[in-house]
Amino acid sequence: MNETIYVVQGFEAGKRGALKAMPPVTCATESQARDGAERMGVRCAGVIAFAQTADIDAGGHSDPVVLLQLGQVPEQA
């Protein structure tokens, strides 16, 4: 059985301009993730919304798919 999760990850400027990850926010739908990222992007240095599908039975997962990226986001985000 496959399940897709939607996550919004914000980043704030830390010391010396380094980006610091904020707590991730999970969303129920792709639309909610995109909307949440747009709202969060107003107050963060950067934000990324992504989807990832997991195969619950096999324990594997797909590579994340970026839905929306705004501002400064680390390359490994």
Backbone hydrogen bonds, N-H to C=O, Kabsch-Sander energy under -0.5 kcal/mol:
donor,donor_aa,acceptor,acceptor_aa,energy
3,E,54,A,-2.4
5,I,52,Q,-2.9
6,Y,27,C,-0.9
7,V,50,F,-2.8
8,V,25,V,-2.8
9,Q,48,I,-3.1
10,G,8,V,-0.5
11,F,46,G,-2.8
12,E,20,K,-2.7
14,G,18,A,-4.3
17,G,14,G,-1.5
18,A,15,K,-1.9
20,K,12,E,-3.2
22,M,10,G,-2.9
25,V,8,V,-2.6
27,C,6,Y,-2.8
33,A,29,T,-1.8
34,R,30,E,-2.5
35,D,31,S,-2.6
36,G,32,Q,-2.6
37,A,33,A,-2.3
38,E,34,R,-2.1
39,R,35,D,-2.2
40,M,36,G,-2.6
41,G,37,A,-2.3
42,V,38,E,-0.5
42,V,39,R,-1.0
43,R,40,M,-1.3
44,C,40,M,-1.0
45,A,11,F,-1.6
46,G,11,F,-1.6
47,V,70,L,-2.6
48,I,9,Q,-2.3
49,A,68,L,-2.9
50,F,7,V,-2.6
51,A,65,V,-2.4
52,Q,5,I,-2.1
54,A,3,E,-3.1
55,D,60,G,-2.9
56,I,1,M,-2.5
56,I,54,A,-1.0
57,D,1,M,-0.5
59,G,55,D,-2.4
60,G,55,D,-0.6
62,S,53,T,-3.1
65,V,51,A,-2.9
66,V,64,P,-0.5
67,L,49,A,-3.2
68,L,49,A,-1.6
70,L,47,V,-2.8
72,Q,45,A,-2.6
77,A,74,P,-1.7
